[in-house]
């Protein structure tokens, strides 16, 4: 029997499919095709037929009842302990970590329970992805869910829903590594795979009126920002020896690998996305901003070594001064070192201490965020007609949504000759750049562009 969590995800995916079919037809301003209507009927049912969604809902209701019955049976066999507010306190299973599993400091997991969380995640990975019988027994004895998210028979069919410690750690690391996610402000949950977020589009209009003259009414205008989940996958290679040697290191490595891969992909989509499948259909800042929100360098300036302070001053001058706006610079490491830092040190008044101590990640009074997805191979590289950086507040210019947690699956055949296992993780998310400016005015973000000549 599938778990409650797995069945909920099944139902959500079917609902997402219906929404995608309806949205596609509405976007193309057409009626749904007979094939599309048949697919909708198959999923949601017709007449007395429950449809696939109804069947999953029946299974979900059954799974909820079974889990509740299991809990009651477990409680009836032990003398229950009660919390101060009178609730039954469920017994905790103590996790004992063998000394052989503890090797050095952890890089991904933090906090008082970091070692335990890494050990649990490693045992889960060895049980589900590595099919280790000892790890499977350990997980069953400690209440760790090792059911497949879509099928109990095939690992590669649907994948495994990861345990909470691994998912929360990956999310935290993505926010640490990913520049776009970290600066977006709020990530909206998308339980059904799509969401419309309200956005202020205009304010009241004022008028000068004469005596006994009617006042023209005006309203605050709002628009809606649409978020539609895209599936992102990350593939990594784990040696079979690692599954056998140490669960703690395995959990730590998986968290780091997945988090870094997701963060890089999200940054690439948010900054560089061109609306194609390469970026999950996401149109990032490089292609979304209107002409008025772009500052282009002078003719002949197409390398970081040639940039002058004027480009950065002009970018600041273009930015809309919204109430509460907190702008930052976004640029690659090469761009920062060979333009911003070069200009700062060339300004004069430097001492031995300045050069020895270096320069903080700030420029012209504003913080600098380094994103390696942005262009920059060397200071002398020709970057003609390339968007090389941004100045502004991402939280006011774009919206980001998460549809579901991470799912992982494995395949032993991909890296068979290296005696390694292919591990693939997926997430569903979307980014929409909504404050793009106009043909003459910038919004909350200004793009900086090298001249084409």
C-alpha positions as CSV (number, residue, x, y, z in Angstrom):
1,X,0.0,0.0,0.0
2,X,1.3,3.5,-0.9
3,X,1.8,6.0,1.9
4,X,-0.4,9.0,2.5
5,X,2.3,11.3,1.3
6,X,2.8,9.4,-2.0
7,X,-0.9,9.2,-2.7
8,X,-1.3,13.0,-2.1
9,X,1.5,13.6,-4.6
10,X,-0.2,11.2,-7.1
11,X,-3.4,13.1,-6.8
12,X,-1.7,16.5,-7.1
13,X,0.1,15.5,-10.3
14,X,-3.2,14.4,-11.9
15,X,-4.8,17.7,-11.0
16,X,-1.8,19.5,-12.4
17,X,-2.3,17.6,-15.7
18,X,-5.9,18.7,-16.0
19,X,-5.0,22.3,-15.2
20,X,-2.2,22.2,-17.8
21,X,-4.7,21.0,-20.5
22,X,-7.2,23.7,-19.7
23,X,-4.6,26.4,-19.4
24,X,-3.1,25.5,-22.8
25,X,-6.4,25.7,-24.6
26,X,-7.2,29.0,-22.9
27,X,-3.8,30.4,-23.8
28,X,-4.3,29.5,-27.5
29,X,-7.8,30.9,-27.4
30,X,-9.4,27.7,-28.6
31,X,-11.7,24.9,-27.4
32,X,-10.3,21.7,-26.0
33,X,-9.7,18.9,-28.5
34,X,-11.6,15.6,-28.3
35,X,-8.4,14.0,-27.2
36,X,-7.9,16.6,-24.4
37,X,-11.5,16.2,-23.2
38,X,-11.1,12.4,-23.2
39,X,-7.9,12.8,-21.1
40,X,-9.8,15.1,-18.6
41,X,-12.7,12.6,-18.4
42,X,-10.3,9.7,-17.8
43,X,-8.7,11.7,-14.9
44,X,-11.8,13.2,-13.2
45,X,-14.4,10.8,-14.3
46,X,-17.8,11.1,-16.1
47,X,-21.2,10.3,-14.5
48,X,-20.9,7.6,-12.0
49,X,-17.2,7.0,-12.8
50,X,-14.8,8.2,-10.2
51,X,-11.9,8.6,-12.7
52,X,-8.3,8.1,-11.8
53,X,-8.4,11.0,-9.3
54,X,-11.3,9.5,-7.5
55,X,-9.6,6.1,-7.4
56,X,-6.5,7.7,-5.8
57,X,-8.8,9.6,-3.4
58,X,-10.4,6.4,-2.3
59,X,-6.9,4.8,-1.8
60,X,-5.8,7.9,0.1
61,X,-8.8,7.8,2.5
62,X,-8.0,4.1,3.1
63,X,-4.3,4.8,3.8
64,X,-5.2,7.5,6.2
65,X,-7.5,5.1,8.1
66,X,-4.8,2.4,8.1
67,X,-2.2,4.7,9.5
68,X,-4.5,5.9,12.2
69,X,-5.4,2.2,13.1
70,X,-1.7,1.3,13.2
71,X,-1.1,4.2,15.6
72,X,-3.9,3.1,17.8
73,X,-2.7,-0.5,17.9
74,X,0.8,0.6,18.8
75,X,-0.6,2.8,21.6
76,X,-2.8,0.0,23.0
77,X,0.3,-2.2,23.4
78,X,2.2,0.2,25.6
79,X,1.3,2.3,28.6
80,X,0.9,5.8,27.0
81,X,2.8,8.8,28.3
82,X,1.1,12.1,28.3
83,X,2.4,15.6,27.5
84,X,1.6,18.5,29.9
85,X,-1.4,19.5,27.8
86,X,-2.9,16.0,28.0
87,X,-1.9,14.7,24.6
88,X,-0.5,11.2,24.1
89,X,3.3,11.3,23.7
90,X,4.4,8.8,21.2
91,X,7.5,6.8,22.1
92,X,10.7,7.9,20.5
93,X,13.2,5.4,18.9
94,X,16.7,6.3,19.9
95,X,19.1,6.5,17.0
96,X,22.5,5.0,17.9
97,X,25.3,5.9,15.4
98,X,28.2,3.4,15.3
99,X,31.6,5.0,15.9
100,X,32.8,3.7,12.5
101,X,30.2,5.9,10.8
102,X,31.5,9.2,12.3
103,X,34.1,10.6,10.0
104,X,35.1,14.3,10.3
105,X,32.9,17.4,10.3
106,X,29.7,17.6,8.3
107,X,29.4,20.1,5.5
108,X,25.7,20.0,4.7
109,X,23.9,19.2,8.0
110,X,23.9,21.7,10.8
111,X,22.5,22.0,14.4
112,X,22.3,19.8,17.4
113,X,20.9,16.8,15.5
114,X,23.2,17.1,12.5
115,X,24.9,13.8,12.8
116,X,21.7,11.9,13.5
117,X,20.0,13.6,10.5
118,X,22.9,12.7,8.2
119,X,22.9,9.1,9.4
120,X,19.1,8.8,8.9
121,X,19.4,10.2,5.4
122,X,22.3,7.9,4.6
123,X,20.5,4.8,5.8
124,X,17.4,5.9,3.8
125,X,19.5,6.3,0.7
126,X,21.3,3.0,1.1
127,X,17.9,1.3,1.7
128,X,16.0,2.8,-1.2
129,X,18.6,3.8,-3.8
130,X,21.3,1.2,-3.0
131,X,18.8,-1.6,-2.1
132,X,20.8,-2.5,0.9
133,X,18.9,-5.1,3.0
134,X,20.5,-4.1,6.3
135,X,19.7,-0.4,5.7
136,X,16.1,-1.4,4.8
137,X,15.7,-3.3,8.0
138,X,17.1,-0.4,10.0
139,X,14.7,2.1,8.3
140,X,11.6,-0.2,9.0
141,X,12.6,-0.5,12.6
142,X,13.0,3.2,13.0
143,X,9.9,4.3,11.2
144,X,11.7,5.8,8.1
145,X,9.4,5.7,5.1
146,X,11.1,3.7,2.2
147,X,8.1,3.4,0.0
148,X,8.3,4.3,-3.7
149,X,6.5,7.6,-4.6
150,X,4.7,6.1,-7.6
151,X,5.3,2.3,-7.6
152,X,6.2,-0.2,-5.0
153,X,7.7,-2.5,-7.6
154,X,10.1,-0.4,-9.6
155,X,12.6,2.1,-8.2
156,X,13.0,3.9,-11.6
157,X,9.2,4.1,-12.2
158,X,8.5,7.0,-9.9
159,X,11.3,7.5,-7.5
160,X,11.4,7.9,-3.7
161,X,10.1,10.8,-1.7
162,X,13.1,11.9,0.5
163,X,12.9,12.1,4.3
164,X,12.3,15.4,6.0
165,X,15.9,15.9,7.3
166,X,17.3,15.6,3.7
167,X,14.7,17.8,2.1
168,X,14.9,20.6,4.6
169,X,18.8,20.5,4.4
170,X,18.7,20.6,0.6
171,X,16.3,23.6,0.7
172,X,18.6,25.4,3.2
173,X,21.7,24.8,1.1
174,X,19.9,25.8,-2.1
175,X,19.1,29.1,-0.4
176,X,22.7,29.5,0.7
177,X,24.2,28.6,-2.7
178,X,21.5,30.0,-5.0
179,X,21.7,33.8,-5.5
180,X,18.3,34.1,-7.1
181,X,16.4,32.1,-4.6
182,X,18.2,33.8,-1.7
183,X,17.3,37.3,-2.9
184,X,13.8,36.7,-4.2
185,X,12.3,37.4,-0.7
186,X,9.4,35.0,-0.6
187,X,9.0,31.7,-2.3
188,X,5.3,31.0,-2.9
189,X,4.0,27.4,-2.3
190,X,2.1,25.9,-5.3
191,X,0.2,22.9,-4.0
192,X,-1.6,22.4,-7.3
193,X,1.3,23.1,-9.6
194,X,0.2,26.6,-10.4
195,X,-0.5,29.9,-8.6
196,X,-1.6,33.5,-9.4
197,X,0.2,36.1,-7.2
198,X,-1.3,39.6,-6.9
199,X,0.9,42.5,-7.9
200,X,0.3,46.2,-7.5
201,X,0.1,47.7,-11.0
202,X,-0.8,51.3,-10.4
203,X,-2.1,53.7,-7.7
204,X,-4.7,56.4,-7.2
205,X,-4.8,59.4,-9.7
206,X,-5.0,62.9,-8.3
207,X,-6.8,65.8,-9.9
208,X,-7.0,69.6,-9.3
209,X,-10.7,70.5,-9.0
210,X,-12.6,73.7,-8.8
211,X,-15.3,74.6,-6.4
212,X,-18.5,72.6,-6.8
213,X,-16.8,70.4,-9.3
214,X,-17.2,66.6,-9.2
215,X,-14.0,64.7,-8.4
216,X,-13.1,61.9,-10.8
217,X,-12.8,58.6,-9.1
218,X,-9.7,56.3,-9.5
219,X,-8.8,52.9,-8.1
220,X,-5.6,51.1,-7.2
221,X,-4.8,48.7,-10.1
222,X,-3.7,45.2,-9.5
223,X,-2.4,42.6,-11.9
224,X,-1.8,38.9,-11.5
225,X,1.6,37.1,-11.8
226,X,1.2,33.5,-13.0
227,X,3.5,30.7,-11.7
228,X,3.4,27.3,-13.4
229,X,5.6,24.5,-12.1
230,X,8.4,23.2,-14.2
231,X,10.2,19.9,-13.4
232,X,14.0,20.3,-12.7
233,X,16.2,17.2,-12.4
234,X,19.8,16.8,-11.1
235,X,21.9,13.7,-11.8
236,X,24.9,12.7,-9.8
237,X,27.2,9.6,-9.4
238,X,27.7,7.8,-6.1
239,X,30.2,4.9,-5.8
240,X,28.8,1.6,-4.5
241,X,31.5,1.5,-1.9
242,X,30.1,4.7,-0.3
243,X,26.7,2.9,0.2
244,X,28.6,0.2,2.0
245,X,31.1,2.2,4.1
246,X,29.4,5.2,5.8
247,X,25.8,6.3,6.0
248,X,26.7,9.7,7.6
249,X,29.0,10.7,4.7
250,X,26.5,9.4,2.1
251,X,23.7,11.6,3.5
252,X,26.1,14.6,3.7
253,X,27.3,14.2,0.1
254,X,23.8,13.7,-1.3
255,X,22.5,16.9,0.3
256,X,25.4,18.9,-1.0
257,X,25.3,17.5,-4.6
258,X,21.6,18.0,-5.0
259,X,21.5,21.5,-3.4
260,X,24.4,22.8,-5.5
261,X,22.9,21.4,-8.8
262,X,19.5,22.9,-8.1
263,X,20.9,26.2,-7.1
264,X,23.0,26.6,-10.2
265,X,20.0,25.6,-12.4
266,X,17.7,28.1,-10.7
267,X,20.2,30.9,-11.0
268,X,20.7,30.1,-14.7
269,X,16.9,30.2,-15.3
270,X,16.4,33.4,-13.2
271,X,19.2,35.4,-14.8
272,X,19.7,33.9,-18.2
273,X,16.4,32.1,-19.1
274,X,15.2,32.6,-22.7
275,X,11.9,30.8,-22.4
276,X,13.1,27.6,-24.1
277,X,13.2,24.1,-22.7
278,X,16.9,24.6,-21.8
279,X,15.6,26.7,-18.9
280,X,12.3,24.9,-18.3
281,X,10.4,27.6,-20.3
282,X,11.4,30.3,-17.8
283,X,12.3,33.7,-19.2
284,X,14.9,35.3,-16.9
285,X,16.1,38.9,-16.5
286,X,18.4,38.7,-19.5
287,X,15.4,38.4,-21.9
288,X,12.5,39.8,-19.9
289,X,13.6,43.3,-19.2
290,X,12.3,46.1,-21.4
291,X,14.6,48.5,-23.2
292,X,14.1,51.2,-20.6
293,X,15.4,48.9,-17.9
294,X,18.8,48.3,-19.6
295,X,22.0,50.4,-19.4
296,X,24.3,49.8,-22.4
297,X,28.0,50.7,-22.3
298,X,29.6,53.2,-24.6
299,X,30.6,52.2,-28.1
300,X,33.7,50.0,-28.1
301,X,33.3,49.0,-24.4
302,X,32.8,45.2,-24.5
303,X,35.2,43.8,-21.9
304,X,35.3,44.1,-18.1
305,X,38.7,45.7,-18.3
306,X,37.2,48.6,-20.3
307,X,34.3,49.3,-18.0
308,X,34.2,52.8,-16.5
309,X,32.4,54.1,-13.5
310,X,29.9,55.8,-15.8
311,X,28.1,52.6,-16.6
312,X,27.5,51.8,-12.9
313,X,26.4,55.4,-12.2
314,X,23.9,55.3,-15.1
315,X,22.5,52.0,-13.9
316,X,21.9,53.5,-10.5
317,X,20.2,56.5,-12.1
318,X,17.8,54.4,-14.1
319,X,16.5,52.3,-11.1
320,X,12.9,53.1,-9.9
321,X,13.0,54.3,-6.3
322,X,10.1,52.2,-5.0
323,X,9.3,52.6,-1.3
324,X,11.3,50.1,0.7
325,X,13.5,49.1,-2.3
326,X,16.8,47.5,-1.3
327,X,19.0,47.2,-4.4
328,X,22.1,45.1,-4.8
329,X,24.6,44.5,-7.6
330,X,24.6,41.1,-9.3
331,X,27.7,40.1,-11.2
332,X,30.2,37.2,-11.8
333,X,33.4,36.9,-9.8
334,X,35.5,37.8,-12.9
335,X,33.2,40.8,-13.5
336,X,33.5,42.0,-9.9
337,X,37.3,41.6,-9.7
338,X,38.1,43.2,-13.1
339,X,35.6,46.0,-13.1
340,X,34.2,47.0,-9.7
341,X,37.3,46.1,-7.6
342,X,39.6,47.5,-10.2
343,X,37.8,50.8,-10.3
344,X,37.6,51.0,-6.5
345,X,41.4,50.5,-6.0
346,X,42.2,52.9,-8.8
347,X,40.2,55.7,-7.1
348,X,43.2,56.7,-5.0
349,X,43.8,57.1,-1.3
350,X,44.7,53.4,-0.8
351,X,47.2,52.2,1.8
352,X,49.1,49.0,2.4
353,X,46.3,48.0,4.8
354,X,43.7,48.4,2.1
355,X,45.5,46.1,-0.3
356,X,46.4,43.6,2.4
357,X,42.9,43.5,3.9
358,X,41.0,43.5,0.6
359,X,37.7,44.9,-0.2
360,X,34.3,43.9,1.1
361,X,31.6,42.7,-1.3
362,X,30.1,46.1,-1.8
363,X,30.3,48.8,-4.5
364,X,29.2,52.4,-4.5
365,X,27.4,51.9,-1.2
366,X,25.4,48.8,-2.2
367,X,26.0,45.0,-1.5
368,X,27.4,42.8,-4.3
369,X,26.1,39.3,-4.9
370,X,28.3,37.0,-6.9
371,X,26.6,34.6,-9.4
372,X,28.8,32.4,-11.5
373,X,26.0,31.8,-14.0
374,X,26.5,35.4,-15.1
375,X,29.1,36.0,-17.9
376,X,32.8,36.3,-17.1
377,X,35.8,34.3,-18.2
378,X,38.5,36.9,-18.0
379,X,38.7,40.7,-17.9
380,X,39.9,40.9,-21.5
381,X,37.3,38.6,-23.0
382,X,35.2,40.2,-25.7
383,X,31.6,40.1,-24.4
384,X,30.0,42.2,-27.2
385,X,26.2,42.5,-27.0
386,X,26.1,40.5,-23.7
387,X,24.1,41.3,-20.5
388,X,26.8,41.1,-17.9
389,X,25.2,42.2,-14.6
390,X,22.2,43.8,-12.8
391,X,21.4,46.4,-10.2
392,X,18.2,46.3,-8.3
393,X,15.9,44.4,-5.9
394,X,14.9,40.9,-7.1
395,X,12.2,40.6,-4.5
396,X,10.3,43.4,-6.2
397,X,11.0,42.3,-9.7
398,X,10.3,38.6,-9.8
399,X,8.2,35.9,-8.1
400,X,9.2,32.3,-7.4
401,X,7.1,29.3,-6.5
402,X,7.7,25.7,-5.3
403,X,5.2,23.0,-6.2
404,X,6.5,19.9,-4.3
405,X,9.4,18.5,-2.4
406,X,12.3,16.6,-3.8
407,X,11.9,13.1,-5.2
408,X,14.9,10.8,-5.9
409,X,15.4,7.7,-8.1
410,X,18.4,5.6,-9.0
411,X,19.7,3.5,-11.9
412,X,22.6,1.0,-11.5
413,X,23.1,0.7,-15.3
414,X,24.2,4.2,-16.3
415,X,27.6,4.0,-14.5
416,X,27.8,0.2,-14.5
417,X,31.5,0.2,-15.8
418,X,32.5,2.5,-12.9
419,X,30.8,0.3,-10.3
420,X,28.7,3.4,-9.4
421,X,25.0,4.3,-9.0
422,X,23.3,7.1,-10.9
423,X,21.2,9.1,-8.5
424,X,18.6,11.6,-10.0
425,X,16.7,14.1,-7.9
426,X,13.8,16.3,-9.2
427,X,11.9,19.3,-7.9
428,X,9.1,21.4,-9.4
429,X,9.3,25.2,-9.3
430,X,8.8,28.4,-11.4
431,X,10.3,31.9,-11.7
432,X,8.4,34.8,-13.3
433,X,10.0,38.2,-13.9
434,X,7.1,40.6,-13.7
435,X,8.5,44.1,-13.1
436,X,10.2,44.5,-16.5
437,X,10.0,48.3,-16.9
438,X,8.9,50.0,-20.1
439,X,10.5,51.1,-23.4
440,X,11.7,54.3,-21.6
441,X,11.6,53.6,-17.8
442,X,13.1,50.9,-15.6
443,X,11.4,49.0,-12.8
444,X,12.9,47.3,-9.7
445,X,15.9,45.9,-11.7
446,X,18.3,47.5,-14.3
447,X,20.3,45.2,-16.6
448,X,23.9,46.2,-17.6
449,X,24.8,45.4,-21.2
450,X,28.0,45.5,-23.2
451,X,27.7,47.4,-26.5
452,X,27.4,45.3,-29.6
453,X,30.2,47.3,-31.3
